């Protein structure tokens, strides 16, 4: 089995050089943001490309992309900020569709990928299933950023973002259950089911409790700095507390964000503080996204990807796309005669816009010592790179061709403000 020596060791202390590296990466992120906005390119794609370029520079930064870094630093603000912006009425209206895609869709996509990697590549069932589950989680960051620039119809943005938040949680929970089976810590189907229910439900309960506690404290102040600090505690505290009790940190931050974003505006968060709060969280998400995608690019450039072979990479990409298609089209067909019918053009975007990103990589880096561990990690990097550079770059063109962009004079409900 190949040794994973291509992820550098985390520095033991943040000295002046480390701070200089972080500052340099932030400067690169700002320049990429300016260029991407100027030319209408997906921001995440530009960051990943910059990361690849940085990796080949002399004395390039050696900041590792580890499971702990993604889970404990980057994921909480990304999940919380997205949930904070979701309106409960729209989220609840689309819940039957998004729940179906998140739960049944993840199961279908994971099964298709696992079958392909087992029968064609020859991976064991456990390794193939772990890869299928971790790669089923979609990352809407690049797509949503493009949507906002293009002014895509509001319902499509809601479907893509809310489904992604839910399937991130479901994939993370399913991954934990499979790891228990792979390592022999799960004692049977009943124990696996209970673990699944606790990981998901416990995370949601912890997130709701954290959100309500923060809102209770926030009622005593109108200081926007205090309110921002309290919500930061809610985002990270709910995530880390849930992980400590073996529940889902993703579901905890999601629930905390939904609670604060929908109850907080009713009085607990001051009217003055709301604008500051949303701006602050938009900035936190910008920082997290900037580091995540630059580091993804750097790791893709330095990983010995050729070791897995072009055939394995092609099969993985093909079955990931097939799995997403088999999940979206049949499940969307279930709603075709209901008020929640999903237009065919939306279905195409849900399939092709199912990009992979930080969560899949974090789960891959957390794999137990299964025989295919190295191959799974390298394949995950390749699938993420393909989704960013091929799917991400072609998304704006696809959206325009499908004609789901709101014109400047369109003030209907389907268009964002």
Secondary structure in CASP SS format (residue, H / E / C, confidence):
PFRMAT SS
TARGET T0000
AUTHOR 0000-0000-0000
METHOD secondary structure of the structure
MODEL  1
X C 1.00
X C 1.00
X C 1.00
X C 1.00
X C 1.00
X C 1.00
X C 1.00
X C 1.00
X C 1.00
X C 1.00
X C 1.00
X C 1.00
X C 1.00
X C 1.00
X C 1.00
X H 1.00
X H 1.00
X H 1.00
X H 1.00
X H 1.00
X H 1.00
X H 1.00
X H 1.00
X H 1.00
X H 1.00
X H 1.00
X H 1.00
X H 1.00
X H 1.00
X H 1.00
X H 1.00
X H 1.00
X H 1.00
X H 1.00
X H 1.00
X H 1.00
X H 1.00
X H 1.00
X H 1.00
X C 1.00
X C 1.00
X C 1.00
X H 1.00
X H 1.00
X H 1.00
X H 1.00
X H 1.00
X H 1.00
X H 1.00
X H 1.00
X H 1.00
X H 1.00
X H 1.00
X H 1.00
X H 1.00
X C 1.00
X C 1.00
X C 1.00
X C 1.00
X C 1.00
X C 1.00
X C 1.00
X C 1.00
X C 1.00
X C 1.00
X C 1.00
X H 1.00
X H 1.00
X H 1.00
X H 1.00
X H 1.00
X H 1.00
X H 1.00
X H 1.00
X H 1.00
X H 1.00
X H 1.00
X H 1.00
X H 1.00
X H 1.00
X H 1.00
X H 1.00
X H 1.00
X H 1.00
X H 1.00
X C 1.00
X C 1.00
X H 1.00
X H 1.00
X H 1.00
X H 1.00
X H 1.00
X H 1.00
X C 1.00
X H 1.00
X H 1.00
X H 1.00
X H 1.00
X H 1.00
X H 1.00
X H 1.00
X H 1.00
X H 1.00
X H 1.00
X H 1.00
X H 1.00
X H 1.00
X H 1.00
X H 1.00
X H 1.00
X H 1.00
X H 1.00
X H 1.00
X H 1.00
X H 1.00
X H 1.00
X H 1.00
X H 1.00
X H 1.00
X H 1.00
X H 1.00
X C 1.00
X C 1.00
X C 1.00
X H 1.00
X H 1.00
X H 1.00
X H 1.00
X H 1.00
X H 1.00
X H 1.00
X H 1.00
X H 1.00
X H 1.00
X C 1.00
X C 1.00
X C 1.00
X C 1.00
X C 1.00
X C 1.00
X H 1.00
X H 1.00
X H 1.00
X H 1.00
X H 1.00
X H 1.00
X H 1.00
X H 1.00
X H 1.00
X H 1.00
X C 1.00
X E 1.00
X C 1.00
X H 1.00
X H 1.00
X H 1.00
X H 1.00
X H 1.00
X H 1.00
X H 1.00
X H 1.00
X H 1.00
X H 1.00
X H 1.00
X H 1.00
X H 1.00
X H 1.00
X H 1.00
X H 1.00
X H 1.00
X H 1.00
X H 1.00
X H 1.00
X H 1.00
X H 1.00
X H 1.00
X H 1.00
X H 1.00
X H 1.00
X H 1.00
X H 1.00
X H 1.00
X H 1.00
X C 1.00
X C 1.00
X C 1.00
X C 1.00
X C 1.00
X H 1.00
X H 1.00
X H 1.00
X H 1.00
X H 1.00
X H 1.00
X H 1.00
X H 1.00
X H 1.00
X H 1.00
X H 1.00
X H 1.00
X H 1.00
X H 1.00
X H 1.00
X H 1.00
X H 1.00
X H 1.00
X H 1.00
X H 1.00
X H 1.00
X H 1.00
X H 1.00
X H 1.00
X H 1.00
X H 1.00
X H 1.00
X H 1.00
X H 1.00
X H 1.00
X C 1.00
X C 1.00
X C 1.00
X C 1.00
X C 1.00
X H 1.00
X H 1.00
X H 1.00
X H 1.00
X H 1.00
X H 1.00
X H 1.00
X H 1.00
X H 1.00
X H 1.00
X H 1.00
X H 1.00
X H 1.00
X H 1.00
X H 1.00
X H 1.00
X H 1.00
X H 1.00
X H 1.00
X H 1.00
X H 1.00
X C 1.00
X C 1.00
X C 1.00
X C 1.00
X H 1.00
X H 1.00
X H 1.00
X H 1.00
X H 1.00
X H 1.00
X H 1.00
X H 1.00
X H 1.00
X H 1.00
X H 1.00
X H 1.00
X H 1.00
X H 1.00
X H 1.00
X H 1.00
X H 1.00
X H 1.00
X C 1.00
X C 1.00
X C 1.00
X C 1.00
X H 1.00
X H 1.00
X H 1.00
X H 1.00
X H 1.00
X H 1.00
X H 1.00
X H 1.00
X H 1.00
X H 1.00
X H 1.00
X H 1.00
X H 1.00
X H 1.00
X H 1.00
X H 1.00
X H 1.00
X H 1.00
X H 1.00
X H 1.00
X H 1.00
X H 1.00
X H 1.00
X H 1.00
X H 1.00
X H 1.00
X H 1.00
X H 1.00
X H 1.00
X H 1.00
X H 1.00
X H 1.00
X C 1.00
X C 1.00
X H 1.00
X H 1.00
X H 1.00
X H 1.00
X C 1.00
X H 1.00
X H 1.00
X H 1.00
X H 1.00
X H 1.00
X H 1.00
X H 1.00
X H 1.00
X H 1.00
X H 1.00
X H 1.00
X H 1.00
X H 1.00
X H 1.00
X H 1.00
X H 1.00
X H 1.00
X H 1.00
X H 1.00
X H 1.00
X H 1.00
X H 1.00
X H 1.00
X H 1.00
X C 1.00
X C 1.00
X C 1.00
X C 1.00
X C 1.00
X C 1.00
X C 1.00
X C 1.00
X C 1.00
X C 1.00
X H 1.00
X H 1.00
X H 1.00
X H 1.00
X H 1.00
X H 1.00
X H 1.00
X H 1.00
X H 1.00
X C 1.00
X C 1.00
X C 1.00
X C 1.00
X C 1.00
X H 1.00
X H 1.00
X H 1.00
X H 1.00
X H 1.00
X H 1.00
X H 1.00
X H 1.00
X C 1.00
X C 1.00
X C 1.00
X C 1.00
X C 1.00
X C 1.00
X C 1.00
X H 1.00
X H 1.00
X H 1.00
X H 1.00
X H 1.00
X H 1.00
X H 1.00
X H 1.00
X H 1.00
X H 1.00
X H 1.00
X H 1.00
X H 1.00
X H 1.00
X H 1.00
X H 1.00
X H 1.00
X H 1.00
X H 1.00
X H 1.00
X H 1.00
X H 1.00
X H 1.00
X H 1.00
X H 1.00
X H 1.00
X H 1.00
X H 1.00
X H 1.00
X H 1.00
X C 1.00
X C 1.00
X E 1.00
X C 1.00
X C 1.00
X C 1.00
X C 1.00
X C 1.00
X C 1.00
X C 1.00
X C 1.00
X C 1.00
X C 1.00
X C 1.00
X C 1.00
END
